[in-house]
Amino acid sequence: MRIAIDAMGGDHAPLEIIKGVLEASQILGKEDELTLVGDESVIKKHLSDLEATTSPIQIVHAPETIGMNEKPVESIRKKRKSSIAIMAKMAAKKQADAIISAGNTGACVAAGQLRMRNLAGVNRPGISVILPTFGGPVTICDVGANVSCKPINLYQYAVMSSIFSTEVTGIERPRVGLMGIGVETEKGNDLVKKAREMIESDPNLNFTGFVEGRDIMNAACDVVICEGFVGNIVLKLTEGVVDGLFGAIKKELVIESKELAEKFGPVMKKIYQKYDYHEFGGGLLIGLNGISMICHGSSKSRTIKSAVLACKELVSHKVNDKIVEYLSNSTVRGNGE
């Protein structure tokens, strides 16, 4: 398994990225190959500081870096020697089985579409993530790749994320819900109403209808479909609520009793890990001709380690092959709306 990782992308790059790759290398097999893509001199210095100069990790030099605030398509076209652009090219040339970045999300999406291209039958890729909820793992798509969706996009997200959910979480026939402002069929805008009709018309999808935001954390369905603008807000809101809730509980425990706080500390840590996005790596840019994982900008070493392990699993499950086969046999087609 050959996995390339963007050493320069993210709020804590390159140190946390490099540390995460080193941690992953301790777990992977000898047949697995990890490559750090970025400024070679910077990467080597950090490896030296971490006393990992004898590490089997390879380096591909990328002299340019795309900032978080740069325009996605423009930056990919102008900065052909950036870490994100070079990784996408490696994936397109089959020099890497999977690529990972915690950098500019828009640039990752643009690079994927321009270099790797979409899978056969896929109109637009979306970012599919596994959200840990009180009722179990819930897959949500899209969380930021496509903020201007058409009904066919949402239908294809339902198909692709159902396959993703089955392969990663083991749910054989995942329940699919479409994000709305009410469960009634007459509620919502034209986009979700037309998308609902398309998803309902596919008998192979286990569609349960509209779901509301409050249904997600109770796992009322296994897959939630929405456009990227909505999905990104849901994702970030959920992360904020989890962090805030655990922080508030910790504060109240300390106020009540220092001994009580110390007693409950290990339990709190164990529970928090179940809902910590760092433990789940990142989101799959699903629908591309290759495996591209986009991690949170605030990724730490454990995030990157988790992303590397997740990529290995995705490649081994041949998720993309199953998506292409499903869509090639589907009779559902978009009408351009």
N, C-alpha and C positions, 0 to 999 in steps of 0.2 A: 504494500500500500504506500503510495507516494502522496504526501500532503504538504502543500506549500502554505506558509503563514506570513502574513504582512507584519513585519517587525516594526513598522513605522506608524501604524494606525492605532488611534485610541488615545484617551486622556492620559494613560499611564505608560505609553510606549516610549522607548522600546524596552525598558527594563522588565516590566511586568509581563510583556509578551514573551520575551526571551526566557524568563523564569518559568512561565507556563509550558513552553515547548520543552524545556529541560525536564520538567516534572512528568510530562507525557511520555518522553523518551524512556523514562525509567520503567514504564508500564507496558509499552508496546513491544512487539516481538522483533527479532533480528531482521525479519523480512520487510519491516516497515521503514520507510525513509521520510525523514522530516527535513524541510528546507525553509530557512528563514530568508525572506526577500526584503531587501532594504539597503541602506548605506553600509557597505561592507566594513569600513573602518570603525563605524559606531558599533555595529554588531560584535565585531571581534573584541573591541574594548570591553564591552559588557560581559562577554563570555570569559574574558581574562579576569575581570573583577569578581566574577562568580566562580572562578577557578574551574572553568569548564572548557578549557582550550583543547582537551583531548576528546571532547564530545563528538559522536558520529554525525551530528547535525550539519547539514550542508548549508552553504550561503550562496545566494544569487544576488549580485550587486544591482541595486536600483538607486541611481543618483538623485532622483526626484521624489518629492512627497506631495500628496494632495491634501490640502488643509480641510478642516471640517466645514468651513464656510465657503469653499469654492464651488462654482457652478459645476454640476456633475458631468454633463456631456462635453462641455467646453474644456474642462480640465483633463478629461480622458483623451481628447483629441490633441490637446496642446502638450500634455505631459505623457508622452508615449513611453518614457523611461521611469515612470513612477512605479512604486511597488504594486499598486492595485492593477495598473495596466499590464505590467509584466506578468503578474500572477494569472490574470485572465488569459493572456496569450499562452502561457504554459499549459493551462487547462485545455485551451482550444487545440493545441498541438499534441495533446495527450502526454505531456511531460509531467503532469500532475493529475492524480485521480480525484483530488479535492483541494479547494483553496479556502482560506479563512482570513477574515479581516475585521478589525474593530474600528476601522476608519470611516471615512465619509460614505454613508449608506447610499446616497444617490449616485456617487461615483462607482460604487460596487455594482449597483444595478445596471448603470450605463455600460460599464466595462463588460459585464456578463452578456448583455444583449448585443453589443457591438462586436465582441470577440468570440464568445462561446456560442452565441445564437440560442434561439429557443428550441425546445424539443418539438418534434414533428406534431402538428396539430394544436400547439399551444399558442394563443394569441399574445398574452402578456404574463410574465412571471410574477409571483407574489412571494412575500416573506411569510413562511409558516413556522410558528413557534409553539412549543409545548408549555402551557401555563399550568403550574401546580395549583390545584384548587382543593377545597375542603372535601370534595367528593371524588378526587382522583385527577389524573392528568387530562387537560382539555387542550386540543389543538386549535389555534386560532389563525386565520389567514384572511386578509392580508394585514400586516402591521406596519406598512410604510413604503412598499415598493410602488404601488399604483394608487394615486389619490384621485384619479378621475376614471372610474371604472365604467364598463358597459356590462349589461346582463350576462353576456357570454363569458366575460372574465370571472364573474362570481360563480357561474356554473362550473367552469374549469377549476377554480379554486376548491370547490366542493369535491370534485373528483380527485384532484391531486392530493388534497389534505386528508381525504378518507384513506387513500392508499398509504400516505405518510403515517397516519395514525395507526393503521393496522400493523405496518412493518416495525414501527418504533415502540409503540405501547402494547402491542399484542392484542388489541381489540379487534375481533374478527369482523364485525359488522357495525362500525361506529355510527352513532346517531348524529345526523347533521342538522344543525340549526342555522337559520339565517338571521343576522342581527337586525332588529327592528325596534319600533317604539311602542309595540304592543303585539300580542299574539294573534289578534284578529286579522283575517286575510285582507280586509279593506284598508288597514292602516299602513302608512309608509308612503314614500315617494315612488315615482315611476320606476326608478332603478331597481329597488328591492321587490316591487310587485312583479316586474317582468322577469327578474332573476328567479323569483319563487316559482313562476310558471315553468321555467326551463328546468330547474332542479327537480320539481315535482314530476316532470315528464320522463325522467330517467328512472325506470323501475329498479335499477341496480343500486341506487343510492338509498340509504336508510334515512330519508328526510323526515324531520319531525315538525317542520314549519318555522314560524318566526320565534325568536327568543329575545328576551330583554336583557339589559346589562346585568341586572341582579341575578339572573339565572346562571351566569358563567361560573361564579365561585361555588355554586351548589352542584355543578356538573349536571345540569338539566339535559345536556347533550355532550357528545364526545368531540365534536368538531363545530366550531363557530366560524361562519363566513361573513365577511364585511369588506368594505373598501378600505384602502390603506390609511386614509385620513382618520376614519373612525377607529380602526384597529390600533393605530399607534397611540391614540389618546387612551383607549381602554388599557393597553399594555402599561403605559407610563403611570396611569392613575392607580392601577393594581399594585405596581411596584412601590409607589409612594404610600399607599394605604398599609401595605405589609410592613414596610420600614417604620412608618409612624406608629402603627399599632404595637409592634414589639418594643419600640422605644418608650412608648407610654407605659406599657406594662412594667418594663424594667425600672422606670422612674418611680412608679407607685410602690414597687416592691422595696426599693431602697428607702423610700420615705417611711414605709411601714416598719421595716426592720432590716438592718444590714445583714443579720444572720439569715433572715428569710430569703433575701436576695441571693446570698451565697449558696443557700440550699437549693434554690430553684434554678440557679445559673446553668448547670449541665442540661437540665430538662428544656429550658428556654432555647439553648443553643441547638439542641437536637430538633426541636420543632421548627426553629427558624430555617435550618438547612433544607427542610422539606419545601419551603416556599421562597427560597433564595434563588434569584435568576442566575447567579454566578454558577450554581451547581448544574445548570442545564445547558451551558455553553452559549448557544446563540440560536438564530433562526435560519432555516434553510431557504435560500432563494430558489423556490420550487418552480419548475417549468423550464429551467435552463438545460442545455445539452452538456451537463457536467454537474458536479457537486460544488456549490458555493455557499459557505456559511458566513452570515453576517452577525457579528457579536456586538454587544452593547458598547458604546463609546467609553463607558467607565469600567470596562473589563479589567479584572485582576488576573493574576497568574492562574488561579483555580478555574476561572472562566475559560481561559484559553486551553487549559488541560482538558476540561470537559468537552470543549468544542472539537478538539483533535480526536478524542475517543468517539464522539458522536459521528464525526465524518467517516471514521473507519466502519462503524456500524451501518451507516447509510449506503456506502459503496457496496458492502458485502450483501445487503438486502436487495440490491438492484432495483431501487425505487423507480428510477427513470424509465427503465425498460417496461415496468408494469404500467406506468402512466401512458406511455406511447401506445402500448397494446390496448389499453382501455379506450383511449380517445379515438383510436383508429376504428374501433367497433361501435362507437357511440353514434346514435342517429340524431342527437341534439346538435343543432347548428345555430349560430348567431345570424341575425339579419342586418347587422351593421349599426343597430341602434345602441 
